[in-house]
Each structure stands twice: as structure tokens, then as C-alpha cells.
Amino acid sequence: MSGADGIAGCDATPVLKERGQREVFCGLTGIVWLHRKMQDAFFLVVGSRTCAHLLQSAAGVMIFAEPRFGTAIMEEKDLAGLADANEELDREVDRLLARRPDIKQLFLVGSCPSEVIKLDLSRAAERLTERHGPQVRVLNYSGSGIETTFTQGEDACLAALAPEMEATDAEQLLIVGSLPDIVEDQFLRLFGQMGIENVHSFPARRREDMPAIGPNTRLLLAQPFLGDTLAALQKRGARHLPAPFPFGADGTAQWLETGAEAMGADETRVAEAIAAPRARARAAVAKVAETLRHRRIFFFPDSQLEIPLARFLARECGMSPVEVGTPFLHRGIVGPDLSLLPEGPVISEGQDVDLQLDRARAARADLTVCGLGLANPLEAEGLSTKWAIELVFSPIHGFEQAADLAELFARPLRRRAMIERMHPARVGA
């Protein structure tokens, strides 16, 4: 299959499937952006001190701020079965809710330690809902590194929320996936300019604003890592709208147009709403693309953002992807981006980190996108790297953020060029 410009895409490219050792964060990381989005929710990790340190480090919480996440620390006596973990959990939740009456949604988040001792958090959530409801809704999901990777934490969280949504037969468009508030507001404003008013976001910022769902709900995914969430929402009768993800000027335009068409918006009005911000985004991206054009890029699998990002970089910035690795390739979700990604790169699913490191070293791309654990060693070998985690923590969706997204990839290349000018003998040492 090819795009509108006749360029052959990667939808027919054979996928290299690897099932070996992985280098990724666990799903607990998703709490860092979920707790910012859901303003009356609290995420209580049932885990170890290591889990607590991970979240504190990733979130960078200041000492005078009271965050909406925490860890119920499992001690040696819990792991050894010398204490009743359920009694201790109930006691900690009672203390938390007594101190924080603003909490309306409480998520019990499983971790590796709670998985190891088979602590049943689903039953705990039911028990605590009966104890504290209806003021507080208690749900559970797993962020364990045994079961989840990096962005799968959000997928598990939203999939747990889906059955709690009320039913509706109303015609509506649902934007699915956590977005920074400023980006979400931009999308809602653009849909409003197109004459589409019945647009909602999932997850909502507050429990009272949680959207309803039904057979006349159209789903527009804002994040490509929401396979379980999509299945849960489709089970409620909603219909998925496959579209390229809103990265860059053209990806954002096609994403918006897909939603507008499904809602029956007037084509002329849609084109008028999109024209000016799309032109601004194209002009802004073109300036940054001067640094990126004709550069080669290699993606390790981390977030499932890899295929949409590679499409943006190839088609709008002139980069040449060498390999595009993704933890899981869901064709029903990333199919439109895969069709628009120009033929040429290796498409890999899963990971055998040693084999992929060999390919990355052999390719010696101008830029390698990978996790924190691989970045420093590869930099020491003379490769320029980009931290994959920054692409999830940063606002990168939509027209107004298109140049910022390109800049995230241009910055390490400029840094490398500066080092080469200042210390030519040290580069690649």
C-alpha cells in the first residue's frame, strides 16, 4: 500500500519478531503522567521501596508538594507471609482517605512484589469500594514489570476504568489517551471550530466529568499503546476510527479529518479550521528539519510510539529510519502510520537486546532512540542517542507542538556537532 503521494509504505514489510531479554521500564512509570491528568485520583502502588524510589525519581516531586501517588511499602514480613497483607493494605487506605478527602478515585497498582506473593488486588478493590463508597471509587490494575512495560501501565489503568463508564446512545466523539491539558484543549477547540461539539476525553480530568459510552461513540486514539483499552471500549459498543497519530503537521491534520468525517462535519469548515495551524506547523517543522534531513535514525522498542514517530520523521523531516523497533505491533492501531512510513527500514517487534545492539552498532545511525539503560553505553561508543522516555513525558501531539517534537530529535545531533567542533579527538573514542 502507498500514501496519497504514491510512496510505497511498510504495511507489507515482513516483521522481525524477537522474544528475548528486554531493556524497558515497568508499567509503574505511567503513574507519572496519569496522576497529573486525573486531578482527583490517587495511585497507591502496593510494592517495595524500589518502586517508591522509581516513582519519586521519575516524577521529580518537590518536598513541599503533596503528590497524588504513593507506595504502600511491602516489608520482609509481608513477603514472608508473617503479616496479613490485606489487613495492612486496608489500614493504609483508611489512613490515606481520612487524610485526603479530595480523593474520588483510588487505584491500587500491582507491582512485582505484590504479584510474587499473589496479593489479590481486585478483591481488595471490591472490599475497599464497599467500605468507602460511594464517595471513593477503588479500582486496580497491574504496573508490574513481570506483566507490563513502560506505557502499558496507562493501558491497564484505562482498561480498568472502561467498565465503570455509564452507557449512552448519544452521537459523540471520544478522544482516548492521556494528553497534557494544553494539548487536549487545542484539539477540543479545533473540533469546536469544525462545528463538532459533542467531543469528550478519556480519561477525564475529574471523576464527575467521566464520559459515557455506547454504540454511537466514535473512538479516536491519541496514543498508540492502548490496545487493551480499545478492546474494552469496543466491548461497550464504541467504534474505532483508524487514523495516523497526531504527530507533525500532516499527521495531526489527517487525525482531525478522520474524526470530523465520522461526525459528519462540513468539509469546507474542516479545511478552514485546519488550514492556518497546519501551515504554521509545516513552516516551523521545516526550520528544524534542516538539521534532520538525510540523517539516519534507529529505534529501539520502548513505548509503541516508534512507528508513528518514524512516519513523522521520514515524511515531514526527511530522515531515513534504519530500524523501527516496537514492543508490540498492533496493526489495527498503527496500520495507517505503517502504510505512510516509506519502505526501507527493518520493522521489528519485541526485543532480544543483545541482537538488536549488534544491529545498532553495525548500522551506526546518526541518531539512536533507546532507553536510559542503553543510552550512556552507546554514547560512550560514539553514537548519538535520544531518550525514549522523554518522548512520552513531553507534549508532542498536535500542530502547536510539531516543531517541539522535531526539536527533540534535532537537539542531540546539534550537541554532537558542537562536541565534534570543540573536541574532535574525543568523538567516537
Secondary structure, DSSP 8 states (H G I E B T S, - for coil): -B-TT--BBSTTS-EEEEES------GGGGHHHHHHHSTTEEEEEEE-HHHHHHHHHHHT--TT---SEEEEE--HHHHTT-S-HHHHHHHHHHHHHHH-TT--EEEEEE-HHHHHTT--HHHHHHHHHHHHTTT-EEEEEE--TTT--TTHHHHHHHHHHGGGS-B----EEEEES---HHHHHHHHHHHHHTT---EEEES-SSGGG---B-TTEEEEESSTT-HHHHHHHHHTT-EE-----S-HHHHHHHHHHHHHHHTT--HHHHHHHHHHHHHHHHHHHHHHHHHHTT-EEEE-SSSS-HHHHHHHHHHHH--EEEEEEES---HHHHHHHHHHSBS-SEEEEEE-HHHHHHHHHHH--SEEEE-HHHHHHHHHTT--EEEHHHHHHS---SSTTHHHHHHHHHHHHHHHHHHHHH-TTTTT-
